[in-house]
Amino acid sequence: MGIARGDLVKVTSPHGAIELPAYPTELVHAGVVAVAMGQGHKYAGAFAQRGNAATGTQNQANFLNVGVNPIELLPAVPDPSSGGLPLLAVKVSLAKTGGRRPLAIPQAQFDQDDREIAQWVQLGAARELELRGKPSEPADHPRMYPPVKYPEYRWGMTVDVDRCTGCQACVVACQSENNVPTVGKAQVAYGRIQHWLRVERWQEGTSAKPVNMFLPMFCQHCEIAPCEPVCPVYAAYHTREGLNGQVYNRCVGTRYCGNNCPYHVRKFNWFNYTWTAPLDLQLNPDVTVRQLGVMEKCTMCVQRIEAAKGAAREAGRQVRDGDMQTACQQTCPTRAITFGNRKDGDSLVSRLSHSARSYHVLHELGTLPGVSYLKKVVRAEPAGGHGKAGH
Protein backbone atom coordinates (compact mmCIF):
# COMPACT_ATOMS: atom_id res chain seq x y z
CA MET A 1 0.00 0.00 0.00
CA GLY A 2 3.02 2.28 0.02
CA ILE A 3 2.59 3.13 3.70
CA ALA A 4 5.74 4.44 5.37
CA ARG A 5 6.52 5.07 9.01
CA GLY A 6 4.62 8.12 10.26
CA ASP A 7 2.01 8.16 7.48
CA LEU A 8 -1.51 8.84 8.76
CA VAL A 9 -3.77 5.87 8.08
CA LYS A 10 -7.52 5.65 8.51
CA VAL A 11 -8.56 2.38 10.12
CA THR A 12 -12.23 1.58 9.53
CA SER A 13 -14.38 -1.17 11.01
CA PRO A 14 -18.15 -1.72 10.83
CA HIS A 15 -18.44 0.08 14.16
CA GLY A 16 -16.23 3.16 13.73
CA ALA A 17 -13.06 4.67 12.31
CA ILE A 18 -9.87 6.19 13.71
CA GLU A 19 -6.81 7.87 12.23
CA LEU A 20 -3.32 7.25 13.53
CA PRO A 21 0.30 7.11 12.31
CA ALA A 22 1.58 3.82 10.92
CA TYR A 23 4.60 1.81 12.04
CA PRO A 24 5.23 -0.91 9.43
CA THR A 25 7.20 -3.92 10.63
CA GLU A 26 8.04 -7.33 9.22
CA LEU A 27 7.48 -8.99 12.59
CA VAL A 28 3.67 -8.60 12.43
CA HIS A 29 1.60 -10.75 10.09
CA ALA A 30 0.88 -9.00 6.80
CA GLY A 31 -2.88 -9.18 7.38
CA VAL A 32 -2.85 -7.85 10.93
CA VAL A 33 -3.01 -4.30 12.27
CA ALA A 34 -2.12 -3.93 15.94
CA VAL A 35 -3.18 -0.80 17.86
CA ALA A 36 -2.09 -0.08 21.43
CA MET A 37 -4.82 0.86 23.88
CA GLY A 38 -4.60 3.51 26.57
CA GLN A 39 -4.97 6.87 24.84
CA GLY A 40 -7.78 8.80 23.21
CA HIS A 41 -9.83 9.20 26.38
CA LYS A 42 -12.53 11.86 26.21
CA TYR A 43 -13.28 11.85 29.94
CA ALA A 44 -9.83 11.96 31.46
CA GLY A 45 -10.69 14.37 34.26
CA ALA A 46 -9.73 17.93 35.11
CA PHE A 47 -6.08 17.32 35.96
CA ALA A 48 -5.39 15.16 32.91
CA GLN A 49 -6.96 17.83 30.70
CA ARG A 50 -4.60 20.44 32.11
CA GLY A 51 -1.65 18.63 30.59
CA ASN A 52 1.75 17.86 32.03
CA ALA A 53 3.92 20.81 33.03
CA ALA A 54 6.99 18.64 33.51
CA THR A 55 8.38 19.27 30.03
CA GLY A 56 10.17 22.46 31.05
CA THR A 57 9.14 24.21 27.84
CA GLN A 58 7.53 27.60 27.52
CA ASN A 59 4.32 26.51 25.77
CA GLN A 60 2.33 23.91 27.68
CA ALA A 61 0.06 22.03 25.29
CA ASN A 62 -3.40 20.86 26.22
CA PHE A 63 -3.15 17.08 26.31
CA LEU A 64 -6.90 16.48 26.21
CA ASN A 65 -7.77 13.62 23.83
CA VAL A 66 -4.18 12.79 22.95
CA GLY A 67 -4.06 9.87 20.55
CA VAL A 68 -7.04 7.78 19.55
CA ASN A 69 -9.15 5.19 21.31
CA PRO A 70 -9.16 1.87 19.38
CA ILE A 71 -12.14 0.69 21.44
CA GLU A 72 -14.23 2.76 19.02
CA LEU A 73 -13.52 0.09 16.39
CA LEU A 74 -15.14 -2.64 18.50
CA PRO A 75 -18.84 -3.41 18.87
CA ALA A 76 -20.58 -1.68 21.76
CA VAL A 77 -22.37 -4.88 22.78
CA PRO A 78 -20.26 -7.99 23.50
CA ASP A 79 -20.58 -10.80 21.00
CA PRO A 80 -22.74 -13.65 22.43
CA SER A 81 -20.56 -16.18 20.58
CA SER A 82 -17.62 -15.16 22.78
CA GLY A 83 -19.49 -15.95 25.97
CA GLY A 84 -20.44 -12.33 26.53
CA LEU A 85 -16.80 -11.23 26.72
CA PRO A 86 -15.70 -8.05 24.93
CA LEU A 87 -13.84 -8.66 21.69
CA LEU A 88 -10.34 -7.27 21.21
CA ALA A 89 -10.18 -7.96 17.47
CA VAL A 90 -12.29 -6.90 14.53
CA LYS A 91 -11.97 -6.88 10.75
CA VAL A 92 -10.82 -3.49 9.46
CA SER A 93 -9.82 -1.76 6.24
CA LEU A 94 -6.92 0.67 5.76
CA ALA A 95 -6.66 3.83 3.70
CA LYS A 96 -3.90 6.44 3.47
CA THR A 97 -5.08 9.93 4.35
CA GLY A 98 -2.12 11.78 2.81
CA GLY A 99 -1.11 13.32 6.13
CA ARG A 100 1.90 12.57 8.30
CA ARG A 101 2.58 12.51 12.02
CA PRO A 102 6.26 11.75 12.74
CA LEU A 103 6.86 9.26 15.53
CA ALA A 104 9.34 9.76 18.37
CA ILE A 105 11.39 6.53 18.43
CA PRO A 106 14.37 6.60 20.82
CA GLN A 107 16.00 3.44 19.43
CA ALA A 108 17.72 4.23 16.14
CA GLN A 109 17.92 0.69 14.79
CA PHE A 110 16.94 -2.85 15.73
CA ASP A 111 19.76 -4.74 14.00
CA GLN A 112 22.59 -5.66 16.35
CA ASP A 113 25.12 -5.50 13.52
CA ASP A 114 26.96 -8.53 14.98
CA ARG A 115 27.64 -6.75 18.29
CA GLU A 116 26.02 -9.59 20.30
CA ILE A 117 24.20 -7.27 22.70
CA ALA A 118 21.14 -9.48 23.13
CA GLN A 119 22.37 -13.05 22.75
CA TRP A 120 20.46 -16.25 22.16
CA VAL A 121 21.21 -19.94 22.34
CA GLN A 122 19.38 -22.91 20.89
CA LEU A 123 17.52 -25.18 23.28
CA GLY A 124 19.80 -28.17 22.65
CA ALA A 125 22.92 -26.06 23.10
CA ALA A 126 21.49 -24.58 26.30
CA ARG A 127 21.02 -28.06 27.73
CA GLU A 128 24.58 -28.98 26.83
CA LEU A 129 25.87 -25.81 28.50
CA GLU A 130 23.95 -26.61 31.69
CA LEU A 131 25.43 -30.11 31.77
CA ARG A 132 28.93 -28.85 31.05
CA GLY A 133 28.76 -25.94 33.45
CA LYS A 134 29.60 -22.31 32.90
CA PRO A 135 31.02 -21.70 29.41
CA SER A 136 34.47 -20.28 29.15
CA GLU A 137 34.47 -16.49 29.04
CA PRO A 138 36.43 -14.67 26.35
CA ALA A 139 39.96 -13.82 27.38
CA ASP A 140 40.22 -10.75 29.60
CA HIS A 141 42.23 -7.81 28.37
CA PRO A 142 45.23 -6.59 30.34
CA ARG A 143 44.20 -4.19 33.09
CA MET A 144 45.83 -0.99 34.21
CA TYR A 145 43.99 -1.09 37.53
CA PRO A 146 44.45 -3.51 40.44
CA PRO A 147 41.47 -5.71 41.36
CA VAL A 148 38.90 -3.85 43.45
CA LYS A 149 38.25 -5.26 46.91
CA TYR A 150 34.84 -5.00 48.54
CA PRO A 151 34.92 -5.33 52.35
CA GLU A 152 31.20 -6.08 52.91
CA TYR A 153 28.92 -6.10 49.88
CA ARG A 154 29.29 -6.26 46.12
CA TRP A 155 25.86 -5.40 44.74
CA GLY A 156 24.97 -6.83 41.36
CA MET A 157 22.09 -7.76 39.12
CA THR A 158 21.15 -10.44 36.61
CA VAL A 159 18.59 -10.08 33.81
CA ASP A 160 17.13 -13.14 32.11
CA VAL A 161 16.60 -12.16 28.47
CA ASP A 162 14.56 -15.33 27.98
CA ARG A 163 11.98 -14.11 30.50
CA CYS A 164 11.76 -10.47 29.41
CA THR A 165 8.58 -9.76 27.44
CA GLY A 166 9.28 -6.07 26.81
CA CYS A 167 6.24 -4.95 28.81
CA GLN A 168 8.05 -1.79 30.07
CA ALA A 169 6.75 -2.24 33.63
CA CYS A 170 10.32 -1.87 34.93
CA VAL A 171 10.68 1.45 33.08
CA VAL A 172 7.55 2.86 34.70
CA ALA A 173 8.59 1.57 38.12
CA CYS A 174 12.03 3.17 37.84
CA GLN A 175 10.50 6.46 36.72
CA SER A 176 8.10 6.49 39.67
CA GLU A 177 10.65 5.40 42.27
CA ASN A 178 13.42 7.78 41.26
CA ASN A 179 11.49 10.94 40.34
CA VAL A 180 12.37 10.73 36.65
CA PRO A 181 10.53 13.46 34.72
CA THR A 182 8.41 13.03 31.62
CA VAL A 183 9.98 15.24 28.97
CA GLY A 184 7.39 15.05 26.19
CA LYS A 185 7.38 13.82 22.61
CA ALA A 186 9.46 16.65 21.15
CA GLN A 187 12.32 16.16 23.61
CA VAL A 188 12.21 12.37 23.16
CA ALA A 189 12.53 12.81 19.40
CA TYR A 190 15.48 15.11 20.06
CA GLY A 191 17.25 12.40 22.07
CA ARG A 192 16.70 13.98 25.50
CA ILE A 193 14.63 11.29 27.16
CA GLN A 194 15.38 11.10 30.89
CA HIS A 195 14.51 7.48 31.71
CA TRP A 196 17.25 5.74 33.67
CA LEU A 197 16.12 2.40 32.26
CA ARG A 198 15.21 1.52 28.70
CA VAL A 199 14.06 -1.76 27.15
CA GLU A 200 15.93 -2.34 23.91
CA ARG A 201 14.30 -4.44 21.18
CA TRP A 202 16.59 -6.43 18.92
CA GLN A 203 15.43 -8.62 16.08
CA GLU A 204 17.18 -11.52 14.43
CA GLY A 205 16.35 -13.57 11.36
CA THR A 206 13.73 -12.70 8.76
CA SER A 207 9.98 -12.15 8.66
CA ALA A 208 9.55 -15.89 8.02
CA LYS A 209 11.47 -16.89 11.16
CA PRO A 210 11.83 -13.81 13.35
CA VAL A 211 13.26 -13.74 16.86
CA ASN A 212 12.48 -10.70 18.97
CA MET A 213 14.70 -10.12 21.97
CA PHE A 214 14.01 -7.54 24.67
CA LEU A 215 16.92 -6.39 26.79
CA PRO A 216 16.57 -3.97 29.74
CA MET A 217 19.54 -1.60 29.70
CA PHE A 218 20.58 0.58 32.62
CA CYS A 219 23.81 1.59 34.32
CA GLN A 220 25.99 -1.52 34.34
CA HIS A 221 27.88 -0.42 37.50
CA CYS A 222 31.19 -1.40 35.99
CA GLU A 223 34.16 -2.32 38.16
CA ILE A 224 36.41 -0.48 35.70
CA ALA A 225 33.96 2.25 34.78
CA PRO A 226 34.87 4.48 31.80
CA CYS A 227 32.74 7.29 33.25
CA GLU A 228 34.74 7.73 36.46
CA PRO A 229 38.28 8.73 35.37
CA VAL A 230 37.04 11.43 32.98
CA CYS A 231 34.99 13.39 35.52
CA PRO A 232 36.95 16.60 36.34
CA VAL A 233 35.15 17.16 39.66
CA TYR A 234 34.96 13.56 40.88
CA ALA A 235 31.16 13.53 40.75
CA ALA A 236 31.29 10.01 39.30
CA TYR A 237 33.03 7.65 41.69
CA HIS A 238 33.17 4.00 42.73
CA THR A 239 31.62 3.06 46.06
CA ARG A 240 32.95 0.47 48.50
CA GLU A 241 30.00 -1.74 47.54
CA GLY A 242 30.53 -1.84 43.79
CA LEU A 243 28.15 0.90 42.68
CA ASN A 244 29.00 3.69 40.28
CA GLY A 245 27.96 6.62 42.44
CA GLN A 246 26.98 10.08 41.25
CA VAL A 247 27.22 13.20 43.43
CA TYR A 248 24.76 15.66 41.94
CA ASN A 249 26.05 18.65 43.93
CA ARG A 250 29.53 18.17 42.45
CA CYS A 251 28.42 17.74 38.85
CA VAL A 252 29.06 20.73 36.62
CA GLY A 253 27.53 19.20 33.50
CA THR A 254 30.59 18.64 31.33
CA ARG A 255 28.94 15.40 30.08
CA TYR A 256 32.36 13.76 29.75
CA CYS A 257 30.99 10.74 31.59
CA GLY A 258 28.07 10.39 29.19
CA ASN A 259 30.36 10.61 26.17
CA ASN A 260 32.66 7.98 27.65
CA CYS A 261 29.90 5.50 28.57
CA PRO A 262 29.71 2.72 25.95
CA TYR A 263 26.25 1.70 27.19
CA HIS A 264 24.74 5.18 26.73
CA VAL A 265 22.90 5.08 30.05
CA ARG A 266 23.74 8.49 31.53
CA LYS A 267 21.19 11.27 31.14
CA PHE A 268 21.73 15.03 31.15
CA ASN A 269 19.17 17.39 32.64
CA TRP A 270 18.44 20.02 30.03
CA PHE A 271 15.71 21.76 32.05
CA ASN A 272 14.44 22.27 35.58
CA TYR A 273 11.51 19.92 35.35
CA THR A 274 8.42 20.53 37.46
CA TRP A 275 5.37 18.49 38.36
CA THR A 276 1.98 20.18 38.20
CA ALA A 277 -0.08 19.85 41.40
CA PRO A 278 -1.27 17.40 42.54
CA LEU A 279 1.25 15.29 40.58
CA ASP A 280 4.01 16.65 42.83
CA LEU A 281 2.58 14.44 45.60
CA GLN A 282 3.79 11.35 43.72
CA LEU A 283 7.46 12.30 44.20
CA ASN A 284 9.52 9.92 46.30
CA PRO A 285 10.84 11.83 49.35
CA ASP A 286 13.80 9.43 49.63
CA VAL A 287 15.20 10.47 46.23
CA THR A 288 16.61 13.85 45.23
CA VAL A 289 14.82 15.81 42.52
CA ARG A 290 17.67 16.70 40.19
CA GLN A 291 18.28 20.19 38.89
CA LEU A 292 19.22 21.73 35.57
CA GLY A 293 22.67 20.90 34.18
CA VAL A 294 23.59 17.67 35.99
CA MET A 295 24.11 14.09 34.84
CA GLU A 296 21.99 11.34 36.37
CA LYS A 297 21.60 7.60 35.96
CA CYS A 298 20.49 4.34 37.57
CA THR A 299 21.65 4.01 41.18
CA MET A 300 20.39 0.44 41.76
CA CYS A 301 17.83 2.09 44.07
CA VAL A 302 20.54 3.04 46.57
CA GLN A 303 17.88 4.49 48.89
CA ARG A 304 16.38 1.03 49.25
CA ILE A 305 19.83 -0.48 49.80
CA GLU A 306 20.51 1.97 52.64
CA ALA A 307 17.11 1.25 54.20
CA ALA A 308 17.82 -2.50 54.12
CA LYS A 309 21.28 -1.97 55.60
CA GLY A 310 19.81 0.13 58.40
CA ALA A 311 17.23 -2.52 59.25
CA ALA A 312 19.90 -5.24 59.19
CA ARG A 313 22.20 -3.16 61.38
CA GLU A 314 19.46 -2.77 63.98
CA ALA A 315 18.96 -6.53 63.91
CA GLY A 316 22.69 -7.07 64.38
CA ARG A 317 23.31 -8.86 61.10
CA GLN A 318 24.20 -8.31 57.46
CA VAL A 319 21.70 -7.79 54.69
CA ARG A 320 20.27 -11.13 53.69
CA ASP A 321 19.29 -12.26 50.24
CA GLY A 322 15.79 -10.94 49.54
CA ASP A 323 15.81 -8.22 52.21
CA MET A 324 15.38 -5.58 49.53
CA GLN A 325 14.36 -5.35 45.91
CA THR A 326 15.01 -2.67 43.34
CA ALA A 327 11.95 -0.99 41.86
CA CYS A 328 12.42 -2.68 38.48
CA GLN A 329 12.88 -6.08 40.11
CA GLN A 330 9.82 -5.66 42.32
CA THR A 331 7.59 -4.75 39.38
CA CYS A 332 8.79 -7.29 36.79
CA PRO A 333 5.85 -9.68 36.20
CA THR A 334 8.08 -12.51 34.92
CA ARG A 335 10.82 -12.11 37.56
CA ALA A 336 13.41 -11.56 34.88
CA ILE A 337 15.43 -9.21 37.13
CA THR A 338 17.35 -10.37 40.20
CA PHE A 339 19.36 -8.14 42.56
CA GLY A 340 21.54 -8.92 45.52
CA ASN A 341 24.99 -9.32 47.05
CA ARG A 342 27.34 -11.04 44.63
CA LYS A 343 29.85 -11.70 47.43
CA ASP A 344 27.31 -14.06 48.98
CA GLY A 345 27.84 -17.30 47.10
CA ASP A 346 24.44 -18.61 48.18
CA SER A 347 22.50 -15.58 46.94
CA LEU A 348 20.30 -16.02 43.90
CA VAL A 349 22.04 -13.24 41.98
CA SER A 350 25.42 -14.89 42.56
CA ARG A 351 24.20 -18.28 41.38
CA LEU A 352 22.51 -16.81 38.30
CA SER A 353 25.61 -14.80 37.40
CA HIS A 354 27.50 -18.12 37.21
CA SER A 355 24.83 -19.73 35.03
CA ALA A 356 25.85 -21.38 31.79
CA ARG A 357 23.76 -18.78 29.92
CA SER A 358 25.39 -15.81 31.67
CA TYR A 359 27.24 -13.14 29.68
CA HIS A 360 28.17 -9.46 29.88
CA VAL A 361 27.14 -6.90 27.28
CA LEU A 362 30.21 -5.61 25.41
CA HIS A 363 32.47 -7.89 27.44
CA GLU A 364 35.38 -7.17 25.11
CA LEU A 365 35.67 -3.63 26.48
CA GLY A 366 36.89 -4.94 29.83
CA THR A 367 34.58 -2.77 31.94
CA LEU A 368 33.66 -5.74 34.20
CA PRO A 369 29.96 -4.85 34.59
CA GLY A 370 28.04 -5.65 37.75
CA VAL A 371 25.06 -6.64 35.59
CA SER A 372 24.96 -10.10 33.99
CA TYR A 373 22.50 -11.17 31.32
CA LEU A 374 21.20 -14.67 30.64
CA LYS A 375 20.89 -15.64 26.98
CA LYS A 376 17.50 -16.12 25.41
CA VAL A 377 16.65 -19.75 24.62
CA VAL A 378 15.16 -20.32 21.15
CA ARG A 379 13.59 -23.52 19.93
CA ALA A 380 14.90 -23.18 16.37
CA GLU A 381 17.64 -21.09 14.80
CA PRO A 382 16.17 -18.06 13.02
CA ALA A 383 16.66 -17.91 9.27
CA GLY A 384 19.58 -15.62 8.56
CA GLY A 385 20.31 -15.23 12.27
CA HIS A 386 23.78 -14.62 13.62
CA GLY A 387 24.80 -18.13 14.67
CA LYS A 388 27.81 -16.97 16.63
CA ALA A 389 25.48 -15.12 18.98
CA GLY A 390 24.24 -18.48 20.17
CA HIS A 391 27.59 -20.09 20.93
C-alpha positions, 0 to 999 in steps of 0.5 A: 500500500506504500505506507511508510513510518509516520504516514496517517492511516484511517482504520475503519471497522463496521463500528467506527473509524480512527486515524493514527500514524503507521509503524510498518514492521516485518514482525507482524503478520501482513494481514494484521493491524495492531493498535495499542490501547490507553490513549484517546480518552474523552473523559480523562478528568480535570487534571489530565486535561490540564496537561503535564507541566513537567516538560520544562518548555515555555508553551504547555500544550493541552493534552486532552484527547491525545491519541485515539481510542481503538475501542471505538472500532469494536462493537458496543455490545459484547458478541454472544458467541464469545461468551459475553466477553468483549472482543479485542479484534475486529476486521478493518480496512486501511486507507492512506489519508495523505497526512503525516505525524512523525513518531518519536522513536528513541532506538535508532535501529533494531539490527545488532550488527553482529555486536552480540548485545542481546544473545540467544542460544538454541535449546539443545545447546542450552542443555549442553551448557547446563550439563557442562557448566559455565562456558568459558568467558572470552579472554580478559584484556590486560588491566591498568587497575588492580582488582577492586576489593569490597569489604562487605557487599558487592551489589549486582544484578542479573537479567534473564533475556529469555523471560523479558517480554518487553512490557516496560513495567520496569521502566515505569517503576524506575520512573516512579521510584526515582522521580524521573521526569516526563519530557514530552514527545518533542524532547524524546525525538530530540534524544533527550529522554530522561529514563534511567532504564530503557528496554531495547528491542533487537530482532534476528532472522527474517519475517519468516522466522523472526526472533524478537529479543528484549533487553533492559539496559541501565547503568551496568555499574562497571568495576572499571567504569569508563565514566569515572576517570574522565569526571573533572570534579569527581562527581562520578566515583566508585563506592565500597559496595561496587556501585557507580555513584553520582554526586549531583552537587559536584556535577558541573555538566561537562557530560564527559561521563556520558560521552565515555559511557559505551552503554549510553545510560547516563542522562543530562538534565536540560531543564528544571523539570516541574510536576503540576499539582497534585502530581508533585505528591507522587514524588519519592521523598527518599530520592533527590529531585535533580536540577538543571545541568547535571548528569543522572543515571540508575543508582540500583535504588541506593535508597532502598539499599541503605534502608535494608542496611539500616534494618539489618544493622538494627537486627545485628546482622548483614543484609540477607538475600531478599531483604530488599528489591530494586523498583524494576525487580519488584515490578517485573511480572516474569521475575526476569530481574534479580538483585543482591549481594554477589559476594554471597555465594548462596545468593540467587544473583550470585548463582545466576551470574554463574549460570551457563547462559550468563554473559556481559554486554560488550564484554570485550571492552573490559569494563567488568559490569556488575550486571549479567544477562542470561541468553534467550533460549530459542527452539529453532535457529532463526533464518539468517540469524547470527549463529555466533550469537548463540555459541 
